[in-house]
Every structure is written in structure tokens, then in C-alpha cells.
Amino acid sequence: MARVEVTIEEVMLENEDGRDQPGVRAECERCNHVVESFGRGDNSRRRCLAVLREECPENEENFYVEN
């Protein structure tokens, strides 16, 4: 299992009602795959790291860490 760094930035995301809501966007530094989560706390950041592992387009099982 490889350790892969992820860039996480705070953004505004559009929710299902069309309203802007605070969130985070995480991008894998290896393959540039991007995922987003609502909220800006630790749970939102950890969720992004977990989703990156689940959705890896290369079918790898990496250990993602925020850089």
C-alpha cells in the first residue's frame, strides 16, 4: 500500500437546492482524481481521503494523507 499525498482546499459547493455551502475539495497528487465533501471540519477532510481510496480510477488501495 503506497502513501499518497492529497491537496485539500476549502471551496464553496452547490447543494441539491442550488445554494452555495462551505466544503472541501481533495485532489490526488498521483492521478489528479478529485472528490468533494460538504463541511470544512476534520470529518469532511477524512471523508474525502476515504472516498479517494474507494474511487481510485487506477484501482489502487493507497493510504491517502493531506499534504
Secondary structure by P-SEA (a helix, b strand, c coil): cbbbbbbbbbbbbbccccbbbbbbbbbccccbbbbbbccccaaaaaaaaaaaaaacccccccccccc
